[in-house]
Amino acid sequence: MGVAYLDRFVKTVEESDHAVFTGPDEHRRRHLVKYHDDRFDPPLLLDFTEEEFDAAVHATGRDARSLWPDDPEPEAGIKMMLVHLYESMSVERRPRERIYLSNGQLWAE
């Protein structure tokens, strides 16, 4: 079996955005400790399961293929999730609690 979409996403964010994650914890949840130059204390909870993330990747990937037509649906979905995370983390108000899924997009609050 290949690497789970959430694992691939986390690895990409760590490599491209200098992020640091902890987990999964006993509830199979991860936390974001650092993103670019921002440190979070307490860390931000990735408030979704691996299964929820996988479903969102596929749903988002169907639409995202219009942007990345040469990529398979999951790859396009992961790329779009990276865009969602960057946009959500770049708003004026600094997130303090969690990163969650809503309508196939990642949001931080």
C-alpha positions in Angstrom: 0.0 0.0 0.0 1.2 3.5 -0.8 1.7 6.4 1.5 -1.5 7.9 2.8 -2.6 11.3 1.4 -2.3 13.0 4.7 1.2 11.6 5.2 2.2 12.9 1.8 0.6 16.3 2.5 2.4 16.6 5.9 5.7 15.7 4.3 5.3 18.2 1.5 4.3 21.0 4.0 7.3 20.2 6.1 9.7 20.3 3.1 8.2 23.3 1.2 6.9 25.5 4.1 9.4 24.7 6.8 6.6 23.2 8.9 6.9 21.1 12.0 4.2 18.6 13.0 3.8 16.3 16.0 1.8 13.1 16.1 -0.2 11.2 15.4 -1.2 11.1 19.0 -3.2 8.5 20.8 -6.3 9.7 18.9 -4.5 9.6 15.6 -4.4 13.4 15.4 -1.5 15.6 14.4 -0.6 19.1 15.5 1.1 21.9 13.7 3.9 23.4 15.8 5.6 25.6 13.2 4.7 27.0 9.8 7.2 29.2 8.0 8.4 31.5 10.8 5.3 31.2 12.9 5.4 29.0 16.0 2.2 27.9 17.7 2.0 27.3 21.5 -0.1 25.4 22.0 0.2 23.7 18.6 -2.7 23.9 16.1 -4.8 20.7 16.0 -5.3 19.1 12.6 -9.0 18.6 13.4 -9.9 15.8 10.9 -9.2 12.2 10.5 -7.0 10.6 7.8 -10.2 9.2 6.2 -11.8 12.7 6.1 -8.7 14.1 4.6 -8.6 11.4 1.9 -12.2 12.0 1.0 -11.5 15.8 0.8 -8.5 15.2 -1.4 -10.6 13.3 -3.9 -13.4 15.8 -3.9 -11.1 18.7 -4.2 -9.0 16.9 -6.8 -11.9 16.6 -9.2 -12.2 20.4 -9.5 -8.4 21.0 -9.1 -7.7 19.0 -12.3 -8.8 22.1 -14.2 -5.7 23.8 -12.8 -3.4 20.7 -13.1 -4.8 18.7 -15.9 -1.7 16.4 -16.2 -2.0 15.3 -12.6 -4.1 12.5 -11.3 -7.0 13.5 -9.2 -5.4 12.9 -5.8 -2.2 14.8 -6.8 -4.3 17.8 -7.9 -6.2 17.5 -4.7 -3.1 17.6 -2.5 -1.8 20.6 -4.5 -5.0 22.4 -3.9 -4.9 21.6 -0.2 -1.5 23.1 0.0 -2.9 26.3 -1.6 -5.8 26.3 0.9 -3.4 25.9 3.9 -1.2 28.7 2.7 -4.1 31.0 2.1 -5.7 30.2 5.4 -2.5 30.6 7.3 -1.7 33.9 5.5 -4.8 35.9 6.8 -4.3 38.8 9.1 -5.5 37.1 12.2 -3.1 34.5 13.5 -4.7 31.1 13.9 -4.8 29.9 17.5 -6.8 26.6 17.7 -7.1 24.3 14.8 -7.0 23.5 11.1 -10.1 21.9 9.9 -11.9 20.8 6.7 -15.0 22.5 5.4 -16.5 22.0 1.9 -13.3 20.2 0.8 -11.0 23.1 1.9 -8.6 23.6 4.7 -9.2 26.4 7.1 -7.4 27.7 10.1 -8.9 29.4 13.1 
